[in-house]
Amino acid sequence: MANDRIVVPAHEIDGAQWRKSSFSGQHNCVEVAMLDGGDVAVRHSRRPGGPALLFTPDEWSAFLQGAWHGEFGERGTR
């Protein structure tokens, strides 16, 4: 990350196109934005202007792989 900030106000992230999973409920979801340069921002949908966490591509990849392999608990089924 260019400025080494990990938590930023979501409204300060220029050009973010926020997406949420089709598995999310109406109010129980996180939203993800893939940013220029490969970083990933994550925010809670209930607070769209609130804090966003920023991850490098390697951090995001490690998280996704860990989640897929059940390292954070069992995967839910739809």
N, C-alpha and C positions, 0 to 999 in steps of 0.2 A: 504494500500500500504506500502510495506516494507520501502521505503525511503521517503515517503511523497512528492514525486515530482509529480506534476499534469501535467506539460507540459514538454515533453522530445523530443529530435530529434528522429524521427521514426527509423532511422538506428541504434540507440543505443538499441533498444528493441530486445533482443536475442530471436530467435525461433518464432518470430511473423509470423503467416500465415494470410496474409491480404486477406479479401474477400469483394466484393462489391455486392450490391443488383442487382438482375435481372431487377429491375425497373429503374436503373440508365442509363443515357445516356452515350455516349462515353467519354465525358469529364466533366460531371456534377455529380460527385458522391463523397461520402465519403466511406472510406474503414474501416472495423472493424477487429480487431484481438482479439480472446479470448485467454488470457494469462494464463500461469500456476498460480495456486493459485486463479483463478476466476476473476482477474482484466480484464478490457476491454480497449483496445486502439483504438482510432479513429483518422484517418488522412484524408486529402484531396487527391484525386487521382492525381491531377495535380502536387502535390509536395510530391512525395513518400518519399523523404529523409528529408522533412521539419518537422515541429512540429507535435507531436501527443498528444492528450489529453488522460489521464489515468483516469479510473473510477473504483471504487470498485464495487463488484457485486450488493450491495444494491443501489448505485447511478444509475447504468445502468438499473436495474429493475424499479426504480422509473421513470426514463426517458422514458423507453419503455411504461410503463403503462400510463404515461401522454400523450404521443404521440398517443397511441391507443384510448384514451378517448377524443381526440380533444382539450386538454388543450393548445396547441401551435398553434391552427388554425385548419381549417377543413382538414380532411384526403383527399388526392388526389385520384382520380380514374384512373385506367389504361384504 
